[in-house]
Amino acid sequence: MRVINLFLCALLVCASCSSKYEEPCEIVRYDHTNIKKSYPLSSFIDTVRFTRLELPESYFFGRVKDILFDDSGIYVVDSKQDIVYRFNSDGTFLNTIGKRGEGPGEYADLTSCFLGKNSIYIADIGPCRIYEYSFDGDYIGTISHPFKLVYNYIRELSNGNFLCHTVSGMNKMHGVWIMDRQGELSKRVLAISEIYPFISSGWNTMTLQEDGTIQIYDPPVGIFYSFNPQDESIHKIFQHKSNYKMTGDFIGVESSYYIKEEHANCDIVVNTDRYLLSIWSLPDMTASFTLLDKNTQKVENCSYPEMDIPGLINLGNWMPSNLFNTWVTCFNDEFIDEYFPEKYDELRMSENVLIVNKLIFKH
């Protein structure tokens, strides 16, 4: 009888969450066969704040990859020029950070960039190096790590170590782990045995929450985790799933290129205290802006939100960021020239101007 009871308990745990891990979690399911044309942006966005960033004439914005914020500054990561532009909170240009080259403190490729408490980091995955700079742009030092510790996403912890998230299964490091400042593995926080195909969108999967915990999103299976930096523990929060198969349903397939069945991908999420906004790539090249109201459990699916907020002409380019409760987008001169040429002169656009939009969610 005891064996039977244990077996039944295991079945209940597995049914509560599609992961093979025994920790239960809530599952939210979406019907992506029912996509309406639009729903109002104002139904979930409270305010929009615009910041105009303008570079000196000797600089220009190439391809904006990330926009990061701290209490005093705005950091624009340009992946075309492999450089970071720093502005104050009002949009005044301060300095550049990092440089492509072969000298001390220079890198071959700016793979990713993330902010620490007292410095800013630029990662070059090719040679497995992380370069540390002061906010003024001075080179501090380099952290080298072995190829077996290559990650997809990384952020600094309060103790100076690094929290890493690997979603592709590379080097059998699929899961969440901690790297120390010597570039060595300090602790495996979450080891996931299943290997499934994943195409990284460049959207950061780790977000600092207001209570100091770090939320981690695993896109192939749609599971959200909460990591507590104090005791380095982790637990599942919930999982969202499409009615289509997701890439996590194709265990053992090396690349999504080999998936022939219809399936859905969700790499872009903005998870706030009240809402979860997720952007899905669906079969037949369709897309869904899926909005979950956590208070009411109501789900809305649309192809594109209605622009009904004064002053916001379009969502522009969606940007990965580190802000909580905020969706960051931007307009550059090429975007305005292509889609809103009548606004080009009115907005005083040029290649050294970037307009940053912070869409702040309702509580």
Secondary structure by P-SEA (a helix, b strand, c coil): caaaaaaaaaaaaaaaccccccbbbbbbbbccccccccccccccccbbbbbbbbccccccccccccccccccbbbbbbccccbbbbbcccccccccccccccccccccccccccccccbbbbbbcccbbbbbbcccccccbbbbbcccccccbbbbccccbbbbbbcccccccccccccccccccccccccccbbbbbbbccccccccccccbbbbbbcccbbbbbbccccbbbbbcccccccccccccccccccccccccccccccbbbbcccbbbbbbbcccccccbbbbcccccbbbbccccccccccccccccccccccccbbbbbccaaaaaaccccccccccccccbbbbbbbcccc
